[in-house]
């Protein structure tokens, strides 16, 4: 039986690229009117990155305050039981951080814009599920979701909380010694900066005995074919694309900007710092995502 979703390049990039301010970008005050002129009256597909969730306490990968890090690749994860044990010790602490995060004003604003019909759907590169919790319905979790795990052999999906209990049952000493989340540095992929020098046991898939991994797209994998198809359809049936809080460093998200430009659809980018698609945007604004969305909402006619 094949996995539920084709796995294989995209959740994060190894290390952190330098983040530079964009001298050619507009400020919120100077760019809002232009962005509104482009997007108002057009159904819009929205692509979001880690920058939309920083106000929820989830750090981003490439923002000005992001710490350099080397995410584990899919190939490293699958290569040895020792690598998987090291990964799960960190993720067993880190996933709780995402579970405790709440949607912020930007997530709620997008949900309201979807309800009015202004937003056609959301393609998110985040795994935190905050769009869904804020009330958005048309969401493609392009890089997977933190709240479940997947058997790489039979495709069985297991809730992350259930998997966590299995890990704790096998590793009671680690469960007792786990540091408090407030004392740990986290990454947006539920990785936690901790060190554990004891033996850590990882169960096999309870159905087939295969290797279990988070249901997220690791660096070194490709976004699932079904998710890419849904996201592509969302862009193709929209009249404009709005990018929020993404540097567009990885191809999995940037492809949709390129597709929109190829089809003659306008692209608006709101992000702190430069992105790899700035030259494709008809409007680029250097501003916080929530600030932009709240201001954009105020410009809409009263319903």
C-alpha positions, 0 to 999 in steps of 0.5 A, spaced: 500 500 500 502 506 498 503 512 503 497 517 503 501 522 500 507 522 496 513 524 500 519 527 497 523 537 497 520 542 501 519 544 508 525 548 510 532 550 507 538 548 511 541 554 514 538 561 514 539 566 508 541 573 510 535 577 511 536 584 507 531 590 508 528 591 501 529 599 499 525 598 493 519 596 497 513 600 499 511 602 506 504 600 509 502 607 508 504 608 501 503 601 498 496 600 501 492 604 496 496 600 490 495 593 493 487 595 494 487 597 487 490 591 485 486 586 489 479 589 490 474 586 486 478 580 484 478 573 487 485 572 491 489 566 492 493 567 498 500 564 499 502 564 507 509 563 510 512 563 517 511 570 517 504 570 518 505 566 525 510 570 528 505 574 532 502 567 535 509 566 538 512 561 532 519 563 530 520 564 522 526 561 519 529 567 515 526 573 519 531 578 522 531 574 529 531 567 526 537 563 529 541 559 524 539 552 524 540 545 520 533 542 519 534 534 519 533 532 512 528 526 510 534 522 507 538 523 514 531 521 518 530 515 514 538 513 514 538 510 521 534 509 528 539 513 531 537 519 527 530 518 528 531 517 536 535 524 536 529 527 531 523 524 536 526 527 542 526 534 540 519 533 536 516 530 542 517 537 546 517 541 540 510 539 537 507 541 544 509 548 543 505 548 536 499 545 539 499 551 545 499 557 539 493 561 538 491 564 531 493 571 531 489 577 528 492 576 521 489 569 521 482 571 523 482 577 518 484 572 512 478 567 515 473 573 515 476 575 508 474 568 505 467 569 508 466 575 504 469 572 498 475 576 497 479 571 499 478 565 494 483 560 498 489 559 502 495 555 500 500 555 507 507 553 507 506 552 515 504 546 519 501 549 525 494 549 522 492 556 525 488 558 519 483 552 520 483 554 527 481 561 525 476 559 521 478 558 514 475 553 510 479 553 503 486 551 506 491 547 503 497 545 508 502 544 502 508 542 507 503 538 511 501 538 518 504 537 525 498 534 529 499 527 526 504 522 524 505 517 518 507 510 516 512 511 510 510 504 509 503 503 509 500 510 510 497 509 516 495 516 519 496 517 527 494 523 531 500 526 534 497 526 541 497 518 540 504 518 538 506 522 543 503 517 549 507 511 545 513 515 546 512 517 553 510 510 555 517 507 552 521 513 555 518 514 562 525 517 564 525 522 558 518 524 559 519 526 567 525 530 565 522 534 559 524 541 560 518 546 560 517 549 554 518 556 556 525 554 557 526 552 550 528 555 543 523 552 538 523 552 530 516 553 526 517 545 524 516 543 531 523 542 532 526 544 539 533 545 541 534 540 547 539 535 548 538 528 551 544 523 553 540 517 554 537 512 550 531 514 546 526 508 544 522 509 538 516 505 536 515 502 529 508 503 526 503 499 530 500 496 523 505 494 519 512 495 523 514 500 518 518 507 520 513 513 522 515 520 521 511 526 522 506 528 517 510 534 514 514 535 508 522 535 510 527 538 507 529 533 501 522 531 500 517 534 495 510 537 497 505 531 496 502 531 489 495 531 491 496 538 495 500 541 489 494 539 485 489 543 489 494 549 490 495 549 483 487 549 482 486 554 487 491 559 483 488 557 476 481 559 478 483 566 482 484 572 479 490 575 483 495 572 488 497 575 495 503 573 498 503 574 506 510 573 510 514 568 506 521 569 503 519 565 497 526 561 498 523 554 496 520 552 490 514 549 493 511 556 494 514 560 489 512 556 483 505 559 484 507 566 484 511 564 477 504 560 475 500 567 476 505 571 473 505 566 467 498 567 466 498 574 467 495 575 474 497 580 478 501 578 484 502 582 491 507 581 496 507 583 503 513 581 507 519 584 512 525 583 507 526 581 500 523 575 497 526 571 491 520 573 487 520 581 488 521 582 481 514 578 479 510 583 484 506 588 481 506 591 489 511 589 494 510 592 501 515 591 507 510 591 513 507 586 518 502 581 515 497 583 521 498 590 520 496 590 512 490 585 513 487 589 518 488 596 514 486 592 508 479 590 511 478 597 513 478 599 506 473 594 504 466 597 503 461 596 509 457 590 508 
